[in-house]
Amino acid sequence: MVWRYREDETVHSFPELVSSRIAGLDKVFVRNGDGRDFTFAALWKLSGQIAQVLVRHGVGKGDRVAAQIDKSPEVLALFLACARAGAALLPLNTAYTSAELDYFIGDAEPKILVSTPNQVGTLEELATRHGARLLTLGVGGDGTLAEAAHVEDGGFIDIPTSWDDLIAILYTSGTTGRSKGAILTHGNLASNALTLVDAWRFTSMDTLYHALPVYHTHGLFTASNTLLLCGGTMLFQSRFDADEALRLLQQATTMMGVPTFYTRLLAQPGLTRQAMAHMRLFISGSAPLLAETHAEFAARTGHAILERYGMTETNMNTSNPYDGDRIAGTVGKPLPGIDIRVTDPSKGNQLATGKVGMIEVRGPNVFKGYWRMPQKTAEELKADGFFITGDLGRIDDRGYVAIVGRGKDLIITGGFNVYPKEVEAEIDQIEGVKESAVIGLPHKDFGEGVTAIVVRADVGVTEEAIMSRLQSRLAKFKLPKKIIFVDDLSRNAMGKVQKALMRQTYAELYK
């Protein structure tokens, strides 16, 4: 298949699209927080050098390369290298424990596992057991992968790929506790990035403040690919710091963030209309933005935050308009080329305007399916191309989409997905715990706070003891913000735990 993105531009894969735009561009793409600058041309060359190393280690078309590494410009080069070698990148959250990594590596069976240099002792046995070669990449461009890449000439000839070929696998948790690997293609990423360049009016004159993690679709694909394809510049920060953000925003024109970024900026006296007058656009996603945050930010800065809606499986689906009303509490209208409908969750028929139901999405952004899960893929990808998102929402008479809840009790905290079943399973194994229910409650800083409701068999079990156990078993973002002890969990007549009632009961807990 050949896609024509512009009248004068015919390309066949994501690397070819990137190469046609920036391969020889001697302009700074990434200004890294450690003072290192990377031009587009330098990043492209480095991606070729890394691709040469991957191929020398046996990576071929369709193979996977897993990476649990800290944020650096080299991560972007690794992603491009995988794409150029015909392989798929499997980015892994740096907070994942060895127990969690064991599942991902065993399921994806990567040829290469890339870790930070200081993780070799922890991950070497895991990589060997699953048949992967362990290479390292540090934040300063050090490590065995970087050392091997620097002796290559970078003149890599890309492996032929098509828009339907695999380019990444991103794992998203399942309510049964088994994570699902979303298969993303070259076409998924290319079409979405180009759509966002147009929808959000990005040009080579833009500079994006980037403090998002790059093991997540928001930071790795939505932000980085958009700036990559428009020829703009990114201010790359390893983490978000509100004081530093205010300083760096003076050099930026745009910012993408999660609601937590905006609530922390609002706590800074220096966030004023005058200080932000030069900014063009603020974008928020990955978690619900509270209406009061939207209103307060507009009052303080004169900028209405543009909220959008995306998923691991689809990248971006909808967006509030660049020109026009950005309505608090909504995620805007479907992006060009993307269809959104609301259906009855039990019957599947499309519902009338304003009715609440299951949100379904169709478009070139929608993933190919779940890795090695044909049954789950068939359940969630309909024959007519629509993907059942699991999110409940409605579409008003102006076409604006509002997310009103989520099926399967998904919690989004600080931009990260947490499925209660996984946390509950760990709590229930603790001696002295009878049962538990994990819910998400409104939290000004994180969007939702993970909260555990626990029934004790032994009153001697403490919050400290539970947290101590969980810290070695779960990533930090999955840990409960608070633990509430109760005599019994709320249940209906059928014995089903009533999490909706619990969320209502404790709705004010973090306010």
C-alpha positions in Angstrom: 0.0 0.0 0.0 1.2 3.5 -0.8 -0.1 6.4 1.2 0.0 9.9 -0.1 0.2 12.3 2.8 0.7 15.3 0.7 0.1 15.9 -3.0 3.9 15.9 -3.6 4.9 13.3 -1.0 4.6 9.5 -1.6 6.2 7.3 1.1 5.8 3.7 2.1 6.8 3.5 5.8 7.3 5.6 9.0 11.1 5.8 8.6 10.7 6.8 4.9 8.3 9.6 6.0 10.8 10.8 8.6 13.8 10.6 6.2 12.0 12.6 3.6 11.5 15.4 6.0 14.4 15.7 8.4 17.2 13.2 7.6 19.7 16.0 6.6 18.2 18.8 8.6 20.9 20.7 10.5 18.6 22.1 13.1 18.3 21.3 16.8 15.5 18.8 17.4 16.2 18.0 21.1 17.7 20.3 23.7 18.4 17.8 26.5 18.2 18.7 30.1 21.9 17.8 30.6 23.0 20.4 28.0 23.4 18.0 25.1 21.8 19.2 21.8 20.8 16.8 19.0 20.1 18.0 15.5 17.6 16.1 13.3 20.6 15.0 11.1 22.5 13.8 14.2 19.6 11.8 15.5 19.0 10.2 12.1 22.6 9.2 11.9 22.6 7.8 15.4 19.4 5.8 14.6 21.3 4.2 11.7 24.2 3.3 13.9 21.9 1.7 16.5 20.1 -0.1 13.7 23.4 -1.6 12.5 24.1 -2.9 16.0 20.6 -4.4 16.3 21.0 -6.2 13.0 24.5 -7.5 13.9 22.9 -9.0 17.0 20.3 -10.9 14.9 17.4 -8.6 14.9 15.2 -9.0 11.8 11.9 -7.9 10.5 9.1 -8.5 12.9 11.4 -9.0 15.9 10.9 -7.2 19.2 13.4 -5.0 21.1 12.4 -4.4 24.7 13.7 -1.3 26.6 13.5 -0.3 30.2 15.7 2.8 30.2 15.6 6.3 31.5 14.6 9.3 29.3 17.2 10.6 27.0 17.4 11.6 23.3 19.0 8.2 22.6 15.6 6.6 23.4 14.1 8.4 20.3 17.1 7.2 18.2 16.4 3.6 19.5 12.8 3.9 18.4 13.8 5.0 14.9 16.5 2.4 14.8 13.9 -0.4 15.5 11.6 1.0 12.8 14.4 1.2 10.3 15.5 -2.4 11.0 11.9 -3.6 10.6 11.6 -4.4 14.3 9.2 -3.3 17.0 10.1 -1.4 20.1 8.6 -2.5 23.4 9.0 0.4 25.8 8.7 -0.6 29.5 7.9 1.7 32.4 11.0 2.3 34.4 9.0 1.7 37.6 8.2 -1.9 36.7 9.7 -4.4 39.1 11.5 -7.6 38.1 8.3 -9.6 38.8 6.3 -7.4 36.4 9.1 -7.4 33.7 9.2 -11.2 33.8 5.7 -11.4 32.2 6.3 -8.8 29.5 9.6 -10.3 28.4 8.2 -13.8 28.5 5.2 -12.8 26.4 6.9 -10.6 23.8 10.0 -12.7 23.5 12.3 -9.9 22.4 15.6 -10.6 20.7 17.2 -7.7 22.6 16.5 -6.3 26.1 18.0 -2.8 26.7 18.4 -1.7 30.3 20.2 1.0 32.2 23.8 0.1 33.0 23.0 -0.1 36.7 20.3 -2.7 36.1 22.6 -5.4 34.6 22.8 -7.3 37.8 19.1 -7.4 38.2 18.0 -8.2 34.6 20.8 -10.4 33.2 19.3 -13.6 34.6 15.8 -12.6 33.4 17.1 -11.8 29.9 19.0 -15.1 29.6 16.1 -17.1 30.8 13.9 -15.7 28.1 16.5 -15.9 25.4 17.2 -12.2 25.0 20.5 -10.5 24.7 21.0 -7.7 27.3 22.5 -4.4 26.1 22.7 -1.2 28.1 21.9 2.5 27.4 22.5 5.3 30.0 21.1 8.8 30.2 24.4 10.3 29.1 24.6 8.2 26.0 26.8 5.6 27.7 26.4 1.8 27.9 27.2 -1.2 25.7 24.6 -0.3 23.0 25.9 3.2 22.7 29.5 2.1 22.6 28.8 -0.4 19.9 26.8 2.2 17.9 29.5 4.8 18.0 31.9 2.6 16.0 29.4 2.1 13.2 29.2 4.4 10.2 25.5 5.1 10.4 25.0 4.4 6.7 22.2 1.9 7.3 20.0 0.8 4.4 16.5 0.6 5.9 14.7 -2.8 5.8 11.7 -2.5 3.5 8.5 -2.1 5.5 4.9 -1.2 4.8 2.2 0.8 6.7 0.7 -2.4 8.0 3.9 -3.7 9.6 4.5 -3.8 13.3 6.4 -0.8 14.7 5.7 -1.0 18.5 4.0 -3.1 21.2 2.7 -1.2 24.2 1.3 -3.2 27.0 -2.0 -2.1 28.7 -3.2 -3.8 31.8 -6.2 -6.2 31.7 -8.9 -6.5 34.4 -8.0 -10.2 34.8 -4.5 -9.2 35.8 -3.0 -10.3 32.5 -1.6 -7.3 30.5 -2.4 -7.0 26.8 0.2 -6.0 24.2 -1.3 -3.5 21.8 0.2 -3.9 18.3 0.9 -0.6 16.6 1.8 -0.2 13.0 3.8 2.2 10.9 0.6 3.6 9.6 -1.0 4.0 13.0 1.8 6.3 14.2 2.4 8.2 10.9 -1.3 9.0 10.3 -1.9 10.2 13.8 1.2 12.4 14.1 0.5 14.1 10.8 -3.1 14.7 11.8 -1.9 16.3 15.0 0.6 18.5 13.2 -2.4 19.9 11.2 -5.0 20.0 14.0 -2.7 21.7 16.5 -1.0 24.0 13.9 2.5 22.8 14.7 5.3 24.2 12.5 9.1 24.3 12.4 8.9 27.5 14.5 7.5 25.7 17.5 9.4 24.7 20.6 7.7 22.1 22.8 8.3 21.8 26.6 8.6 18.0 27.0 8.6 16.6 30.5 6.6 13.5 29.8 8.0 9.9 30.2 9.0 8.2 26.9 7.9 4.7 27.8 4.3 5.9 27.3 2.4 6.7 24.1 1.9 10.4 25.2 5.5 11.3 25.5 7.1 8.8 23.0 4.6 9.1 20.1 2.1 11.9 20.5 4.6 14.6 21.6 7.9 13.4 20.0 6.5 12.3 16.6 4.5 15.4 16.2 7.5 17.6 16.6 9.7 15.2 14.6 7.4 15.5 11.6 6.9 19.3 11.8 10.6 20.1 12.2 10.2 21.8 15.5 12.3 21.7 18.7 11.8 19.9 22.0 13.1 21.0 25.5 13.6 17.5 26.9 13.4 17.2 30.6 13.8 14.0 32.6 10.9 14.9 34.9 8.4 17.7 35.6 9.5 20.3 38.1 7.2 23.3 38.3 9.9 25.9 39.1 12.1 24.7 36.2 9.1 24.5 34.0 8.3 28.2 34.5 11.8 29.0 33.5 12.0 26.8 30.5 8.5 27.8 29.2 10.1 31.2 28.5 11.9 29.4 25.7 8.9 27.5 24.5 5.8 28.1 22.4 3.8 24.9 23.4 3.5 22.4 26.2 2.0 18.9 26.4 1.3 17.5 29.8 -1.0 15.6 32.2 -3.3 17.4 34.6 -0.8 17.0 37.4 1.6 19.4 35.5 -1.1 22.1 35.4 -2.2 21.8 39.0 1.5 22.1 40.1 2.0 25.1 37.8 -1.0 26.8 39.4 0.7 26.6 42.8 3.5 28.8 41.4 3.1 32.6 42.0 5.1 33.2 38.8 2.4 31.7 36.6 0.8 34.9 35.3 -0.8 36.2 32.2 2.3 38.3 31.4 4.7 35.4 31.9 2.7 33.1 29.5 1.8 35.8 26.9 4.3 34.4 24.4 2.9 30.8 24.6 0.8 29.5 21.7 -0.8 26.3 23.1 -1.2 24.2 26.2 -2.4 20.6 25.7 -3.6 18.2 28.4 -4.3 14.5 28.3 -3.8 10.9 29.7 -6.1 11.7 32.6 -9.3 13.7 33.1 -8.7 17.5 33.6 -10.9 18.9 36.3 -13.2 21.7 35.2 -11.9 23.9 38.0 -8.3 23.4 36.9 -9.3 24.4 33.3 -11.1 27.6 34.6 -8.3 28.6 37.1 -5.6 28.2 34.4 -7.5 30.3 31.9 -8.1 33.0 34.6 -4.4 33.1 35.6 -2.8 32.9 32.1 -5.4 33.8 29.5 -4.9 30.4 27.9 -7.7 27.8 27.6 -6.0 24.4 28.0 -6.8 22.1 25.0 -7.9 18.8 26.3 -7.9 15.7 24.0 -8.6 12.0 24.3 -6.4 9.1 23.3 -5.5 5.5 24.3 -2.6 3.2 24.1 -4.5 1.2 21.4 -5.4 4.3 19.3 -3.1 7.2 20.0 -5.3 10.4 19.7 -9.0 10.1 18.8 -10.5 13.5 19.6 -9.4 17.0 20.4 -10.9 20.3 21.5 -10.5 22.7 18.6 -7.5 25.0 18.0 -9.9 27.7 16.9 -13.3 27.6 18.6 -14.6 26.7 22.0 -12.5 24.5 24.2 -15.1 23.2 26.6 -14.1 22.1 30.0 -15.3 18.6 30.8 -15.2 17.5 27.2 -12.4 16.0 25.0 -13.5 17.8 21.9 -14.6 16.4 18.5 -13.2 13.4 16.5 -10.0 14.2 14.7 -10.1 14.3 10.9 -10.4 10.8 9.4 -11.5 9.3 12.7 -15.0 8.1 13.4 -16.5 8.0 16.9 -19.8 6.5 17.9 -21.6 5.7 21.2 -23.3 2.3 21.5 -25.4 0.4 24.0 -22.8 -1.7 26.0 -25.1 -4.7 26.2 -26.7 -4.7 22.7 -24.1 -2.9 20.5 -26.6 -0.7 18.7 -25.7 3.0 18.2 -27.3 5.4 20.6 -28.9 8.8 19.9 -27.1 12.1 20.5 -26.6 12.9 24.2 -27.1 9.3 25.4 -24.4 7.8 27.5 -22.9 4.5 26.3 -19.8 2.8 25.1 -17.4 4.8 23.0 -16.2 3.1 19.9 -13.4 4.4 17.5 -12.5 3.7 13.9 -9.7 5.1 11.8 -6.1 4.7 10.6 -4.9 5.3 14.2 -6.6 2.2 15.6 -4.2 -0.6 16.5 -3.9 -3.9 14.7 -4.9 -6.1 17.6 -3.5 -7.6 20.8 -0.2 -9.5 20.7 -0.9 -13.2 20.7 -4.5 -12.7 21.9 -6.7 -13.4 18.9 -9.8 -14.0 21.0 -9.4 -10.7 22.9 -8.7 -8.9 19.6 -11.9 -10.4 18.1 -13.9 -9.3 21.2 -12.7 -5.7 21.0 -12.2 -5.0 17.3 -15.5 -5.3 15.5 -15.9 -6.5 11.9 -16.7 -3.0 10.7 -13.4 -1.7 12.0 -14.7 0.0 15.2 -12.7 -0.6 18.5 -14.6 -0.9 21.7 -12.6 1.4 24.0 -14.1 0.4 27.3 -14.8 4.1 28.1 -18.3 5.4 28.7 -19.3 8.7 27.3 -21.7 10.8 25.2 -21.6 13.1 22.2 -23.6 16.3 22.3 -25.4 18.0 19.5 -22.3 20.0 18.6 -20.2 16.9 18.2 -18.2 17.3 21.4 -17.3 14.1 23.2 -17.5 13.8 27.0 -16.0 10.9 28.9 -18.3 10.1 31.9 -16.8 6.9 33.2 -14.9 3.8 32.4 -15.9 0.3 32.0 -13.9 -2.3 33.9 -13.1 0.2 36.7 -9.8 1.5 35.1 -8.0 4.1 37.2 -5.9 6.8 35.6 -3.5 8.4 38.0 -1.0 11.0 36.9 -1.5 9.8 33.3 -0.9 6.1 34.0 -3.4 3.3 33.8 -3.9 1.2 36.9 -6.3 -1.8 36.9 -7.7 -2.5 40.4 -7.6 -6.3 39.9 -3.8 -6.3 39.9 -3.5 -4.3 43.1 -6.2 -6.3 44.8 -4.5 -9.5 44.0 -1.3 -8.4 45.8 -3.2 -7.0 48.8 -5.3 -10.2 49.2 -2.1 -12.3 49.4 -1.0 -10.5 52.5 -1.4 -12.5 55.7 -4.2 -11.0 57.9 -6.2 -9.5 54.9 -9.6 -11.0 54.2 -10.4 -9.2 51.0 -10.0 -5.8 49.3 -11.4 -3.5 46.7 -9.4 -0.9 44.9 -11.0 2.2 43.4 -10.0 5.6 41.9 -11.1 8.7 43.7 -10.9 12.4 42.5 -7.5 13.8 43.3 -6.5 17.4 42.3 -2.9 16.5 41.7 -3.1 13.1 40.1 -6.6 13.2 38.5 -7.5 10.0 40.4 -5.9 8.6 43.5 -5.5 4.8 43.9 -7.4 3.9 47.0 -7.7 0.5 48.7 -10.7 -0.6 50.8 -9.5 -3.5 53.0 -11.3 -6.0 55.2 -9.0 -7.4 57.8 -9.1 -11.0 59.2 -6.5 -9.8 61.8 -7.0 -6.3 63.2 -3.2 -6.2 63.8 -2.6 -5.6 60.0 -1.6 -2.0 59.5 -1.5 0.4 56.6 2.3 0.5 57.0 2.6 -3.3 56.7 0.5 -3.4 53.6 2.4 -0.6 51.9 5.7 -2.2 52.8 4.7 -5.4 51.1 3.3 -3.6 48.0 6.4 -1.5 47.4 8.4 -4.5 46.4 5.7 -5.9 44.2 4.2 -3.0 42.3 5.3 0.0 40.4 5.1 3.2 42.5 2.3 4.7 40.5 0.1 1.7 41.3 0.5 2.0 45.1 -2.6 3.2 47.0 -2.5 6.8 48.2 -4.6 5.7 51.2 -5.9 2.5 52.7 -9.3 2.4 54.3 -10.2 -0.4 56.7 -13.8 -1.5 56.8 -15.8 -4.4 58.4 -17.3 -5.5 55.1 -17.3 -4.5 51.4 -20.5 -3.1 49.9 -22.3 -5.7 47.8 -25.5 -5.9 45.9 -28.1 -8.7 46.1 -26.1 -10.8 43.7 -23.0 -10.5 45.9 -21.1 -8.2 43.5 -18.9 -5.6 45.1 -20.4 -2.1 44.5 -17.4 0.0 43.6 -19.6 2.8 42.3 -21.1 3.1 45.8 -17.7 3.1 47.3 -16.5 5.9 45.0 -19.6 7.9 46.0 -19.0 7.3 49.7 -15.4 8.3 49.7 -15.6 10.9 46.9 -14.3 13.8 49.1 -11.4 11.8 50.6 -8.6 13.8 48.8 -10.3 17.2 48.8 
